[in-house]
Amino acid sequence: MNTINWGIIGAGDVAEVKSGPAFQKVENSNLIAVMRRNAEKAKDFAERHKVPFWYDSIDDLLANKEINAVYIATPPSTHLEIAKKCLAAKKLIYLEKPMTLNAEEASALNKIVTKNDTIVVAHYRRKLLPFLKVKELIDSNIIGDIIFADIQILQSNENDIITKTEDHWRLKPAISGGGYFNDIAPHQIDLMYYYFGEIENSTGFSHSSKNNKVDDLVNGIINFKNGVQFRGIWNFNANERETKDECKIYGTEGSITFSFYGEKVILTSAEKNEVFKFTNPKNIQQPMIEATVNYFLKKTKNPCTVKEGLEVMKVIDSFIS
């Protein structure tokens, strides 16, 4: 195998810009098929993006022998069952986050994945330049030993950091697992895990201000095995004037500050103060998809394993349980 031929299952809003076109831009990668339950929308996506095949059935897409890899981009409630189908069809898998509806399902998926199965979880911020710079600064010890990290995500319920859909499925726990927290927090928690390593334990509290079973206020703490402490708060009912998107990592010799939706990293240390600026790609998942393709072609290691995704889901559940 020297080329990855992709089929997308769930060619919706995220696949439209964040990921879909990237499969056609990465070397040794082709997007050859898309699938949506709505045949008209599947055909429309295929025609606009010049994709040869379109389907309204998962089974029909998986039956296409030209396809050797599948991007699962449906809502989380369907991820486990679709992943099982793809594994049975011997397809390589790039699995959108949250990787499953909850940690229980993530554990079930982890148990059935063998060393011969190839799945990458789409925690794509791991491969974006701002977050790679943060890791580089941490590893360089320029701010000394890391003591703790603090995240504040304060957004209104009409925020512009979360992809909107016609049916607002992200606010339906049976489909998304919770609310906006469940949708975006995997990115933030995964980066903390990526930076600081194994987790000893985690706990948190959550609240639904509208009493609708959708938690819009969540706070939690993590104790990492290396002694680093973490605290974070997510509020999706904030006043527009008080919106915030910030992570600050404190060390014995300084701090690193950055935004999860920005392109700037601020270093404050005993040695120097510096601002690093970056430009993220238009199709923001492209660097992760490139890493995934290289992994599928056995050129590099898995950029984010199911086991790693499971650890993130455990934290997510511990914050909202």
N, C-alpha and C positions, 0 to 999 in steps of 0.2 A: 504494500500500500504506500503510495507516494502522494496521493491527493485525498483531501477530506471533502466528500460530497455531502452537503448538509440538507436536512429537511427540518423545517420549523413547525412545531406543533403549538398553535396558539399565536398566530400572526396578528397581534393586536397593537395597542398603543406603544408598549415598550419596544417591540420588534420593529416598529415603524422607523424610528430614528436611533435609539440608543444602541441597538444591537444588529438588527436585520441587515442593513447595508454593509456592515463590517465583514460579514461572512464572504462577501464578494470582493472585498479590498485586501484581505490577508493573503499572503503568498501560500500557494498549495492548498487553497480553500475555494470551494464553489458552493453557492446556494442554488440548489436545483429543484427544491419543492417546498411548498407551504401548505398548511392545513388549518382550516377554521371550520367550526360546525356550520357557519353561515357560508354556503357555497358562493354566493354572490360576492361577499367580502373577501373570501379566499382568492377568487378569480381576479378581483380588483387589485389586491396586493400583488399578485403574481404579475399582472400586466404592467403595473406601474414600476415595479422593481426588476422587470425583465427576468422573471423566474420561470423556467420551462414548464414545471408541473404544479398543479394545485389540486387539493382534495378537500372533501368535507368529512372524511373518515380517517381516523388514526390507523386503523388496520390497513386501509388502502395505501397510505403513505409508507407504512412499514414494509409492505409487500414489494415496494420498488427496490429492486436489487442494486440499483446504481447508488442508493443512499447508504452510506456507511456510518453516518453520525446524525444525531438528532438533538436539536435545541428545544427543550421543554419550557415553553414560555406561557403556560396557562396559569390560572390562579392556583394558590398553594393546595387547596382541597383536592386537586386532581393529581398532584405531583407523584405521590407514591404509586398509585395504580398505573399511571402512564409509564413511570420508570420501570415498573415490573414488566410491562409489555415490551418496552424497548430492550431490556435485558434479555427477555425471552427471544427477541428477534435478532440478538447478537449485534446490536447497534452501540456505537460509542455515544456518550451522553454528556451534554452541557446543560446543567439543571439550574433554572432560575431560582433566585432567593425570594422569600424564605424557602428553604429547600423542601419543606413539608409543612403541613398544617400545624404541627406541634412536635415536641421532643419525642413523644411516644412513636409517632410515625417515622421520625428521623432514625430512631433506634431500630425500627423494623427494617428500614431500607439498609442501614449499615450492616445488619445481620445477614442479609441475603447477598450482599456484594462480595464477590470472591476476588482473588488476586488476578483472575483473568478478565474481570469486568472493569471497564474504564469509564468513570464518571468524574466530572469536574463540577463543583458548585460555583455559581456565578457571583462570587464576592469580588467584583471587578475592581474595586478601589485598591486592592493589593497591587495592581499593576499601573496605576496612574502616577504620574511624576510627583505631584505634591506629597502623596503618602509614602512613596518610595524615598523621598527626601527626608521625611520625618524618621523613617527607619534608619536611614544612613546616619542622621544626627544622633539618634539614640545609640546606635552601635559604635559610634566614634567616641562616646563617653564625654562629649564636649559640655554636657550639662551635669556631668558627674553620675553618681548612682541615682537611678530613678526611685523616687519616693512614692508619688501617687499621680493619678490622672483624673481630670474632672471634665465631664461633658455636660453642656447645657444646650438643649434643643428646645427653643421656645418659639412656637409658631401658632398663628391663628388657624381656625378650622377652614379658612379659605386660602391656605398657604399655597405657594407656587413651587415647592420643592418636591411634591409628590405628584406623579402622573395621574391625571384625571380620566375617568372613564364614564360612559353614559349611564351605566347601572350602579356606579359607586360601590363595586364589590369589595373594595378595601375596608369599607365600614360595615361589612357583614361577617361577623365572626365565624359563621359556619363555612364561609368560603376562604377568608383570609387568615383565620386563627385569632383575630382580635380587631384592632383598628389601625390607625396610621402608625402607631408604635411598632406593631408586628411587621409592617411593610418596610420601614426604613431602619429600625434599630439593628437588624442583622448586619448591615454595613458597618455601623459604628462598633458594635460588639466584636465583630470579626477582626477589625483593625486592632482593637485592644489585645485580642488573643494573638494576632499576628505579631504584634510588637513585644508582648510581655510573656508569652508562652503559656504553660499549663495552668489551669485554674484549680485552686483548692476548693473553694465553695463560693456561692453567690446567693443573695436574697434581695427581696424588694417589696414594694407596695404599689398598688395601683388604685385608681378611682375613676368612675364614670360620672362626670359632672352633670350629664343629661339623663342619668339613670336608664340608659338604653343598652347596657351590657357591653358597651364599647368604651374601653378605658382610654381617656384622653389625657390623663395625668399619671405618669409612671416614674418612679424613682427606684434606683437599685445600687447595690454595692457588690464588688467582687474582690476576693482575696486571691491573688495569684501565688503560686507555689514558691516563686522567687522572692516573695515579700512585698511586691508592688501592690498598692491598694488602689481601688477605683471607686468613684462614685459618679452617678449620672442622673439627670432628670430630663424628662421629655414632657412638654406641655403643649397640647394641640388646641388649646382654648385661650391662648394668650392674647393680650391687647396688641393691635398692630404696631403700636409705638414701642413695644417691649420685645419684639422678635429678636431672636438670637440663635446663632448656629456656631458653636465654639467648642473646641477641645483644647485643654491646656495640660501639658505634661510637666510636672515639677521634678527637678533633680536637685542634688546637693549643691550644684554649681550654676544653676540657671533654670530656664524653662523653654518649652517649645509650644507655640500657639498656632492653631490652624482651624480652618472651617472645613466641614465635610462637603459643602457645596460651593466652595470657592477655589481659588487657584493661587493662594499665597500661604507661605509658612514663615512665621516670625520666630527668630532665635534670639534669646536674651541669655547671655552667659558672662562669666568672669572674663573670658578672653575677648569677646566681641558681641556686638548687637548687629543683626543682619536680617534683611527681608528677602526671601526668595520668591520669585514670581514665575508662574508657569501658565501654559495654555493647554487645556485639555482638548482631546480630539472631539470633533462634531459627533461622531458615533462613539460614545464614551466607553463602550465595552470593547472597542477594537483591540487595545493592548492585551486584555485578558483573553479574548478570542484567539489572538495570535499565539499567546502562551499555551492555550488549550490545543490548538492545532499542532504546535511543536511537540506537545506531550503525546498526543495521539500518534504522531509520527515517530515517537520514541527518541526524540532529540533532547528532551529535558524532563524534569520531574513534574508531577501533578501540582499545578498552581494552587489548588484548594480541594482537598479530599472530602469524601462523605463523612469520614470520622471527624474532621475539623468542623464541618458544617453541623454535625450532631452536637459538638461542644457548645457552639453558638446557640443552637435551639434550646439546649438545657438552660442556659442563662436567661434567654428570652422568657421561657416558661416560669423560671424562678422569680422573675420580676413581676409577673402579672398573676401569679397563682394566689 
